[in-house]
Amino acid sequence: MLDPLSSGTILLALAALAAFAVVVVAIKIAIKLAIRVGIVAAVVLAALYATGFVGLPF
């Protein structure tokens, strides 16, 4: 049988692995969201520039 110390260590390692997986998934979602927000902002800014609402010195 496993002694309590080794089983606790195994559980701690599994908890750390699960936490790492959650962080990786959260970062992937945040990157996708940031890309989508950036694309929408670029389209809105281009539309405002094309209609003359924003006077950018380009």
N, C-alpha and C positions, 0 to 999 in steps of 0.2 A: 504494500500500500504506500501511497505517497504521504510523506509527513506534511504537517500544516504549513511549514515554511516554504517548501517547494511548490505546493499547490497555490499558495498565496502569490508566489513569484510568477507562476504561470498565469494566474488571473490578472495580475498587474501588467504583465507583458501583453496579454490579449486586450486589456483596456487601453493601453497605450497605442496599440495597433489600430484599434477602432477609432480612437481620437484622431490619429494621423489620417485615416481614411476620410473622416468627416471633414477635416481641414482641407484635404485635397479636393474633395467634391465642392466645398464652399468656394474655394479659390477658382475652380473651373467655372462655376456659375457666375461669380463676380466678374470674371474676365469676359464672358459672353455678354453679360448685361452692360458692361462698360463699352464694349464694341458697338452694341446696338444703340446705346445712348449717343455715342460719338457720331455714328452714321446719321441718326436723326438730327442731331445738332448741326452737322455739316449741311444737310439738305435744307433745313430751315434757314440757316444763315445764307446759303446760296440763293434761296428764294427771296429772302429779304433784300439781298444785294441786287438781285436782278430787277426787283420792282422799285428799287430806289429808296427804300426805307433806311438802309444802313449805308453810310458814306464811308467806305473803307478805301484808303489810299493805295490801291493796287495798280 
